[in-house]
Amino acid sequence: MNKGWIKLYRSLKDWEWYDDLNARVLLIHLLISVNYEDKKWKGVLVKKGSMILSWRTLSTGCGLSVKKCRVAMDKLEKANEVARYVANKYQLVSLVKWDKLQQLEEQDGNVEGNVEGKQKAGKGQAKGKQRATTKETNNTKNKRNKEIKNIFLSEVKTSELEGNEILYFEIAKAFQQLFIKNISENGGSDKNQKEAKYKVYVNPIRLMIEKDGVTKQQIMTVWKFLGSTDGDFWKPNILSTSKLREKFTQLIIKANQNGNRSNNNGNTSETNLGKIYADIDEMYGNE
């Protein structure tokens, strides 16, 4: 990976974000870091011009803070310089123009001349194809996002989400599983829980964090409280994330009064919020 070279065109100075130091540093870092040929990483095909990363490893590699990396990456993405695919524990970042800018043609010993000629001849076609591909990708993405809002929470996959939406989804899913457990213990029907819509379940979590200022630790404290015998009084009444948000102030006060004695009764598998937060922090880093 440390061998070889890349081409850096003088026209980079005309790039819209060139005078933004962080965006420029990030773009150049990606140019010298992405794969120069197709490779596999843990069963995932990572094509040339792409790389697997987390915010933390990216921050270490380019010398910018995680927050600065995320802001700069957003600018690159909006400028159609990069495309991102976010999975559960990693991101796959691709340089959209990699083939156009870095392809090599070795013929008659005149690499540079052949490449320049080929790029000029196909410039219009490449731009047209790129615009069409980007538009098609965005249309597909927007359509799927609308579909996700109206389908069951249980049918949504983490790989279909991006950014903080992944965190909100994982928290909502953890509470859904907790509510199902509490209903089952009381002999009730969990039909409404299993048919809960994504939007109905995730939006209250988003509002709790973004608008109400609820912290991760407070959410974990209340989740443990509702999964323990200390929260028995509340279990039949808190069976949705909207009700959770409505009563959250009372719940956190009550949970703290109990001295955080809640222990989930051993329920620490897929619905362990501590593990969810650890996974999210590994993917996005701590700002």
N, C-alpha and C positions, 0 to 999 in steps of 0.2 A: 504493500500500500504506500510505502515511503519512496518507491522508485518511480521513474517515469516523469511525465510532465503533463501539463494541461495548457490549453490555449486561452489567453486572456485578451480579448479584443479591445482596442483603443476606444471603440464606441461605448464601452462600459461607462465612460465619463458622461455620456449623454443620457444614461439611465435615470429615470425619474427619482429614484431613491439614492443616487450616488452620494449626495451631500449629507445623507443620514449615515453617520459613522457606524452605528450598530447594524443597520441593514446591510451596509457594504461589507462589513467584517463577516457577518453571517453568510452572505452569498458566496464570498471568496472561500470561507471555511468549508462550505458544502461542496464547492467546486473541486477542492483538493481532497475531500474525504469520501465522496460517493464511490461506489463500485465502478471500475473501468471495464468490467465484464460481468456477465450473469453469474450469480453465486447462490447457494442455498444456506439459509440460517435457520436451524432448528425446524427443518421441513418446509420453511417458507422460501419461495423463490424471490430473490432480491435482484432485480435486473440492473444492468449497467446504468449509471446515472442516478441510482437510488441507494439508500442506506437505512439501516435500522438504528433507532436512537431513542433515548428518553431525554426529557428536559435536563435532567441532572448531568448526563454524559455530554450533552451538547454544550451546556454551560462550562463544563470543565475543559472541553476541547477548544472552544473559541474564546474563552476568557471573559465572557459576558455573564451577568447574573441571570438566573432563571427567568426573572421577570422581563429583563431586557431581551432575552432570547425569544420569549413568547410574543412580545410586541413586534420585534423585528420579523419574526416568522409570519406574523399576521400580514405585515406589509408585503412580504415576498409572495405570500399566497394570493393576496388581492391583486398584485401586479402580474399574476399568472407566471411567476418565475418558478414556483414550487407547487406540488400537489401532495397532499398528506392523506394517509390512510391510518386511522387510529384503531388499534386493537386493544385487547384487555391489558397487556403489560408492556406494550411498546408502540412506537410510531414508525411507519414506513414513509420516508420523505423522498420524493423524486424531483429532480430538476427537469422541468417541462421542456426546456430547449437544449438538453444535453446532446442529443444526437445531432442537432443542427450546428451546435457550436464546437463539438469535439470530434466529429467523425473524421477519419483519416483515409485517404486514398493513395496508396503507394503504387505508382505506375511511372515507368521511365525515370525513376529517381526524382520526380518533381512533385513532391507531396503537397507543398503549399499552393502551387499553381493550380493543381487539379482540384483541391478542396475549394479554393476560392471560386473557381469557375463553376463547379457543381452547385455551390451555395447560391451564386448569383442567378443561375438558370432556374433553380427551384424555389427562389425566394417567395414569389407570389403564391405558388402552389402550397408551400409549407405553411405560410400564414393563413391561407384559406382553410387548410385542413385543421390547423391548430384551433382556429376560431370555431369551426364546426364541432370539433371534438370537445372543446371546453363547454360550448353551449349545450351539447347533448349530455355531458356529464352533469352540468349544473341542473338541467331540467329533470334528469333522473333522480338526482339527489333531493331536489325540492319536492318532487312527487312522493318519494319515499318518506321524507320527513313529515309530510301531511298525513300519509297513511299511518305512520307510527303513532301520531297523536290520537288516533281513533281506534286503535286495536288494543287487545288485551295486554296488560303488563307482562304476563307470562310468555307472550309470543315475541317480545322484543329481544334482540341480541345486542350485547355490548358493542360488537363490531360495527353496528349500524349507527352508533352515536359518536359524538365528538365533544371534546373539551369537558367543561364542568357538567354537561348533561350526563356523562357517564357516572360521575359521583352521585348526582341526584337520583339517577335510576337505581344504582346499587343500594342506596339508603332506602329508597321506596320499596325495593324488593325485599330487603331485610325486614322491614316493618310488616310487609304483607305476610311473610312467612311466620313472623312472630304472632300476628293477629290470628292466623289460621291455627297455630299451635294453641293459643289461648281459647279459641272457640271450641276446638276439639276436646280440650280438657273439661269444658263445661257442657259437652254434649250437644252443642249447637250445629247449625249448618254453615259450611264455609263456601256455599255456592256464590254468594255475592263477592267474596274475596277473590275467588278464582276467576271471576268474570270482570274484575276491576279493569277499567280502561287506563291506558298509559298516562294520558293527560290528567285525568282525575287524581291519580296517585302521585305523580311526579311534581306537578305544579305547587302543591302545598310545601313540599320539601324545598323547592327552589326559593319560594317566598320566605320561608323560615330563615334560610341562610342569607339570601341577598337583601331582603327587606327588613326582617325582624332582628337580624344580627345574631342569630343563634349560632353557637360555636360547635365544632365537631365534638369536643369533650362533653358539652351539655347534651347533645343528641345521644351519645353513647351512654351517658348516665341515665337518661330517661328510658332508653331501650332496655338496659339491664334491669331497671326498676320494674318495667312492665312485664319482664320475663321472670320475675321472682315472686315469692310469696308475699313480699312487702307490698307489691302492687296489685294484690288480689281484688281490692275494692274497685280499682280502675279498669281492670281487664274487660269486663262486659260493656264498658262505656267508651273505651278508646279502640275502635275497630276500623278506623280509616285515617289516612294522613291529614285530611281536612280537620277532623275532630282532634287529632294529635296537635295540630298547629293551634287550634282554638284554645285548648286546655294546657298548652305547653308550659306557661308560666307557673301554673299550679302544680304541674307534674314535676318540674325541676326543683321547686321548693320542697315538695314532699319527699322527693328522692334524696335531696341533700339532708333533710331532717333525719332520714333513716341512716345517715352516715355512710351512704354508698355500700350498704351491706348486701345489695342484690348481686346474685352470682349466676343468673341465667339457668340455674338448675342443670348445668352441664351442657346447655345448648350452645356450643361454640364451633359448629361446623361451618356451613355455607353462609349462615346469617351472622357471623361474628363481625361486628362493625369495626372492631380494631383491625382485623385482617383486611377488611375492605379499604379502610383509610390507608393502611400500609401499602396496599397494592396501588392505590391511586397516587400516593405520594411518590412511589417508585417510578410511575409513568410520567407524572407531570412535575415532580420535584417540589421542594418547599421554597416558596418565594421569600 
